[in-house]
């Protein structure tokens, strides 16, 4: 039995992946930003999966301090984590900035999983054959300093693509630094039938299950256990190259230096 945390799991492929894993009897922690919705989903998952071992954490991922608080809670409440799926993400929003003036997509899609993961390393290191699955995207675009720090504003799709490349760059760096943890970035599939894709584009190409199946597979299948520091492109159904910047040591170093400055301020 694995202990698994999936962020952004009160709907979409996060919720469906939690259900699939819960049905196998794993210990599941889900996450959402609304306590009421989180509690409803926990009860629903318990009933549907016949697994009572489901708990949750509440945090608004656009608020870095809330993410730090959630990380502390995990350190206190969870003995070990075998699998972390950094699934929480946003595309379309009513506001393009967080209350702290950061680009909201950069905050939720990159800074939040960065802060959460880096702050729960002791719990991850206690896991057995620990894996981290980071949800990237086919959309990846060179990270601009202004977008990262909140000083510049770009359109939704550009800020989304930059946030997903930032996540992938950090993912590869994390894999290099923590050789005992398998860390994989994944594009779960373009335009899956989820709330996010339908709100953003008003259409979908593939069923949500396509994303669920690859997240499940990457999390537990033996065939991925030696694939740390890689990018799985589910549009192609295989490992592939991410954006060239994800392999550029200087760009990664600059990204991480700026990131540390942002999250410590």
C-alpha positions in Angstrom: 0.0 0.0 0.0 1.3 3.4 -1.0 0.7 6.8 0.7 -0.2 9.2 -2.1 -0.8 13.0 -2.3 -2.5 14.5 -5.3 -2.8 18.3 -5.5 -5.8 19.9 -7.2 -7.9 16.7 -6.8 -11.4 17.9 -6.0 -12.2 17.7 -9.7 -10.8 16.8 -13.2 -8.1 14.2 -13.7 -6.8 14.8 -10.2 -10.0 13.5 -8.7 -10.4 10.7 -11.1 -6.8 9.6 -10.5 -7.4 9.7 -6.7 -10.5 7.5 -7.2 -8.6 4.9 -9.3 -5.8 4.7 -6.8 -8.2 4.6 -3.8 -10.0 1.6 -5.3 -6.7 -0.3 -5.0 -6.7 0.4 -1.2 -3.9 3.0 -1.1 -3.8 5.7 1.5 -4.9 8.9 -0.3 -4.5 12.5 0.5 -6.4 14.9 -1.8 -6.1 18.7 -1.9 -8.4 21.6 -2.8 -8.8 25.3 -2.1 -12.4 25.0 -0.7 -12.8 23.1 2.6 -16.5 22.4 1.9 -15.8 21.0 -1.5 -12.8 19.0 -0.2 -14.9 17.4 2.5 -17.6 16.5 0.0 -15.1 14.9 -2.4 -13.5 13.0 0.4 -16.8 11.4 1.4 -17.7 10.7 -2.2 -14.3 9.0 -2.9 -14.7 6.9 0.3 -18.1 5.7 -0.7 -17.2 5.0 -4.4 -13.9 3.3 -3.7 -14.9 1.5 -0.5 -11.7 2.9 1.0 -11.9 4.9 4.3 -8.2 5.8 4.2 -8.8 9.2 2.4 -8.0 12.5 4.0 -7.3 16.0 2.6 -5.6 19.4 2.9 -6.9 22.8 2.1 -4.8 25.5 0.5 -5.2 28.3 -2.0 -2.2 27.7 -4.3 -2.3 31.3 -5.5 -1.1 32.2 -2.0 2.5 31.0 -1.4 2.1 31.4 2.4 -0.9 29.1 2.4 1.2 26.5 0.5 4.0 26.8 3.1 1.3 26.3 5.8 0.0 23.2 4.0 3.6 21.8 3.8 4.0 22.2 7.6 0.7 20.4 8.1 1.9 17.5 5.9 5.2 17.3 7.9 3.1 17.1 11.1 0.4 14.8 10.0 1.9 12.4 7.4 4.6 9.9 8.3 5.9 9.3 4.7 4.9 9.9 1.1 5.5 7.4 -1.6 3.9 9.3 -4.4 3.3 13.0 -4.9 1.3 14.1 -8.0 1.7 17.8 -8.5 -1.5 18.1 -10.5 -3.1 21.4 -9.4 -3.1 24.0 -12.2 -5.1 26.8 -13.7 -5.5 28.3 -17.1 -8.5 30.6 -17.3 -9.0 33.0 -14.4 -10.9 36.1 -13.5 -7.8 37.8 -12.3 -4.3 37.6 -13.9 -2.5 38.5 -10.6 -2.4 37.1 -7.1 -3.0 39.2 -4.0 0.8 39.5 -3.8 1.1 40.8 -7.3 2.4 37.6 -8.9 1.2 36.2 -12.2 -1.5 33.8 -11.1 -0.7 31.0 -13.5 3.0 31.2 -12.5 2.1 31.1 -8.8 -0.4 28.1 -9.0 1.3 26.1 -11.8 4.9 26.5 -10.8 5.7 28.3 -7.5 3.1 26.4 -5.5 4.3 22.9 -6.4 7.9 24.1 -6.0 7.3 25.4 -2.5 5.2 22.4 -1.5 7.7 19.8 -2.7 10.8 21.5 -1.5 9.3 21.9 2.0 8.2 18.2 2.4 11.4 16.6 1.3 11.9 14.8 4.6 8.5 13.1 4.2 9.3 12.2 0.6 12.6 10.7 1.6 10.9 8.4 4.0 8.8 7.0 1.2 9.4 3.7 -0.4 10.7 4.0 -4.0 9.3 7.5 -3.9 8.0 9.1 -7.1 7.0 12.7 -8.0 4.9 13.3 -11.0 4.8 16.9 -12.2 2.0 17.9 -14.6 3.6 19.8 -17.4 2.0 20.5 -20.8 2.7 20.4 -24.5 2.6 24.2 -24.2 6.0 25.3 -23.0 7.5 28.8 -23.6 10.7 30.5 -22.5 10.3 31.9 -19.0 10.5 35.7 -18.9 11.9 37.3 -15.8 9.0 39.8 -15.6 6.4 37.1 -15.9 8.1 35.0 -13.1 8.4 38.0 -10.7 5.0 39.5 -11.6 6.4 42.6 -13.2 5.2 41.9 -16.7 1.8 40.8 -18.0 1.3 38.5 -21.0 -1.8 36.8 -22.3 -3.3 33.7 -20.6 -1.8 31.1 -23.0 1.7 32.6 -22.8 1.7 32.8 -19.1 0.4 29.2 -18.9 3.1 28.0 -21.3 5.9 29.8 -19.3 4.6 28.4 -16.0 4.6 24.8 -17.4 8.2 25.2 -18.8 9.3 26.6 -15.4 7.8 23.5 -13.7 9.6 21.2 -16.1 13.0 23.0 -15.7 12.7 22.7 -11.9 11.5 19.1 -12.3 14.7 18.1 -14.1 16.8 20.0 -11.6 15.1 18.3 -8.7 15.7 14.9 -10.2 19.4 15.6 -10.5 19.6 16.8 -6.8 17.5 13.9 -5.4 18.7 10.7 -7.0 16.7 8.6 -4.5 13.4 10.1 -5.8 12.0 9.3 -9.2 10.8 12.7 -10.7 9.0 12.8 -14.0 7.3 15.7 -15.8 4.4 14.7 -18.0 2.1 16.3 -20.6 -1.0 14.2 -19.7 -2.6 15.0 -23.1 -3.7 18.1 -24.9 -7.3 19.2 -24.6 -8.6 16.4 -22.3 -12.3 16.5 -21.4 -11.8 18.5 -18.2 -13.2 21.7 -16.7 -10.0 23.5 -17.4 -9.8 22.7 -21.1 -13.5 23.3 -21.7 -13.3 26.7 -20.0 -10.2 27.6 -21.9 -11.0 26.4 -25.3 -14.7 25.4 -25.3 -13.7 22.0 -26.7 -11.8 18.8 -26.1 -9.9 16.2 -28.2 -9.6 13.3 -25.8 -11.5 11.8 -22.8 -10.2 12.7 -19.3 -9.4 9.0 -18.8 -6.4 9.4 -21.1 -4.8 11.7 -18.6 -5.9 9.6 -15.6 -4.4 6.4 -17.1 -1.0 8.0 -17.7 -0.8 9.6 -14.2 -1.8 6.2 -12.6 0.8 4.4 -14.8 3.6 6.9 -14.0 2.8 6.7 -10.3 2.8 3.0 -9.8 4.0 1.0 -12.9 7.3 -0.7 -12.7 8.2 0.3 -16.2 8.8 4.0 -15.1 10.9 3.3 -12.1 14.2 4.2 -13.9 12.9 7.3 -15.7 13.8 10.1 -13.4 14.6 13.5 -14.9 12.5 12.8 -18.0 9.5 14.2 -19.8 6.6 11.9 -20.9 4.5 13.3 -23.7 1.1 11.6 -23.6 0.1 13.1 -27.0 2.7 10.8 -28.4 2.4 8.1 -25.8 6.2 8.1 -25.1 9.1 9.8 -23.5 10.2 12.8 -25.5 12.2 16.0 -25.4 10.8 18.9 -23.5 11.5 22.5 -24.5 15.3 23.1 -25.1 15.4 25.5 -22.1 14.7 22.6 -19.8 18.2 21.3 -20.6 20.0 24.6 -20.3 21.9 24.7 -17.0 22.4 28.4 -17.0 18.7 29.2 -17.6 17.7 26.7 -14.9 20.1 28.2 -12.4 18.7 31.7 -13.1 15.2 30.4 -12.8 15.9 28.8 -9.4 17.8 31.9 -8.1 14.8 34.1 -9.0 12.4 31.6 -7.5 14.2 31.5 -4.2 14.1 35.3 -4.1 10.3 35.4 -4.8 9.3 32.8 -2.3 11.4 34.2 0.5 10.1 37.7 0.2 
